[in-house]
């Protein structure tokens, strides 16, 4: 099994063993970071892939908190003592925002199931002109390498190749 897939499965199992999805679950951030670094993986990619499976996360001080809804973090954000902004989840919409102006709203993917996202994407592609598709491809090709890699990771999650 791919090390990234193995870690995602391990996180999912640990979440389930700790009452997820009924409960919000927190793990020590330093332990997860140590595992990720040991296996030479990227934490952002792991969290992104988890978000695509409906497992959202947010770093809070020394913890990584997991929930079934990204909305649960916005209420915690408002009640945070520092009043600071929480890190945005690294979901598909966030990655697509890296493409700049698009003929659709990347935020429309937030919280959707894999099947819904695939259906929405198919509908959008059918409605796009060949010129729009070519422009989208150019934007993708001009993205920074790390963003392209993350977006391709999402495509892998969706079994697009």
C-alpha positions in Angstrom: 0.0 0.0 0.0 1.2 3.5 -0.8 2.6 5.2 2.3 0.1 8.2 1.9 -2.9 5.8 1.6 -1.6 3.8 4.6 -1.4 7.0 6.7 -4.8 8.2 5.7 -6.3 4.7 6.6 -4.5 4.8 9.9 -5.9 8.3 10.7 -9.4 7.2 9.7 -9.1 4.1 11.9 -7.9 6.2 14.9 -10.6 8.7 14.4 -13.3 5.9 14.4 -11.7 4.4 17.5 -12.1 7.8 19.2 -15.8 8.2 18.5 -15.7 9.9 15.1 -17.9 10.8 13.3 -20.3 11.4 16.2 -17.6 13.4 18.0 -15.1 16.0 17.1 -11.7 14.4 17.7 -8.3 16.0 18.3 -4.9 14.5 18.0 -1.5 15.9 19.0 -0.2 17.8 16.0 3.4 17.0 16.8 2.8 13.3 16.6 1.1 13.5 13.2 3.8 15.8 11.9 6.5 13.4 13.1 4.8 10.5 11.2 4.4 12.6 8.1 8.0 13.8 8.1 9.3 10.2 8.8 7.5 8.9 5.7 8.5 12.0 3.7 4.8 12.9 3.1 3.1 16.3 3.0 0.6 17.0 5.8 -1.4 19.4 3.5 -1.9 16.6 1.0 -3.0 14.2 3.7 -5.5 16.7 5.1 -6.7 17.6 1.6 -7.4 13.9 0.8 -9.2 13.5 4.2 -11.4 16.5 3.4 -12.4 14.9 0.2 -13.6 11.9 2.3 -15.7 14.3 4.4 -13.2 14.5 7.2 -12.3 18.2 7.8 -9.4 19.4 10.0 -8.1 22.5 11.6 -4.9 23.2 13.5 -5.4 24.8 16.9 -2.3 25.5 18.9 -0.7 22.0 19.4 -3.7 19.9 18.2 -5.1 18.8 14.9 -8.9 18.8 15.3 -11.1 16.6 13.0 -14.8 17.1 12.3 -17.4 16.0 9.8 -18.3 19.6 9.0 -16.1 22.5 8.0 -18.8 24.8 9.6 -17.9 23.5 13.0 -14.6 25.3 12.8 -16.1 28.7 12.0 -18.0 28.7 15.3 -14.9 27.9 17.2 -13.1 30.6 15.3 -15.6 33.2 16.5 -15.1 32.1 20.1 -11.3 31.9 20.0 -9.7 34.0 22.7 -7.3 35.7 20.3 -10.1 36.2 17.8 -7.6 35.1 15.2 -8.4 33.4 11.9 -8.2 29.7 11.7 -6.2 28.2 8.8 -8.4 27.4 5.9 -9.0 23.8 5.1 -7.1 22.7 2.0 -10.0 21.3 0.1 -10.7 21.2 -3.6 -12.2 24.7 -3.7 -9.0 26.1 -2.2 -6.9 24.3 -4.8 -9.0 25.5 -7.7 -8.8 29.0 -6.4 -5.1 28.8 -7.5 -6.3 28.8 -11.1 -7.6 32.3 -10.8 -10.8 33.4 -12.5 -12.9 30.4 -13.4 -16.2 30.0 -15.2 -17.5 28.5 -12.0 -17.3 29.1 -8.2 -14.8 26.7 -6.6 -16.5 27.2 -3.2 -19.5 25.3 -4.7 -17.5 22.1 -4.1 -17.3 22.6 -0.3 -18.8 19.8 1.7 -20.0 17.9 -1.3 -19.6 14.1 -1.7 -17.1 12.7 -4.2 -20.1 11.6 -6.4 -21.6 15.1 -6.3 -18.3 16.8 -7.2 -17.8 14.4 -10.1 -21.3 15.1 -11.4 -20.9 18.9 -10.9 -17.5 18.8 -12.7 -18.9 16.8 -15.6 -21.8 19.3 -16.0 -19.4 22.2 -15.9 -17.1 20.7 -18.5 -20.0 20.0 -20.8 -21.1 23.6 -20.6 -17.6 25.1 -21.2 -16.5 26.1 -24.7 -13.3 24.6 -26.2 -11.8 28.1 -25.7 -12.6 28.0 -22.0 -11.2 24.5 -21.6 -8.0 25.6 -23.3 -7.7 28.6 -21.1 -8.3 26.5 -18.0 -5.6 24.1 -19.1 -3.2 27.1 -19.6 -4.0 28.3 -16.1 -3.3 24.9 -14.7 0.0 24.7 -16.5 1.1 28.0 -15.1 0.3 27.0 -11.5 3.2 26.5 -9.1 4.4 22.9 -9.0 3.2 22.2 -5.5 -0.3 23.4 -6.3 -0.4 21.3 -9.5 0.8 18.3 -7.4 -2.0 18.8 -4.9 -4.6 19.2 -7.6 -3.3 16.0 -9.3 -3.6 14.3 -5.9 -7.3 15.2 -5.8 -7.7 13.8 -9.3 -6.1 10.6 -8.1 -8.5 10.5 -5.2 -11.3 10.7 -7.8 -9.8 7.9 -9.8 -9.5 10.2 -12.8 -6.3 8.4 -13.8 
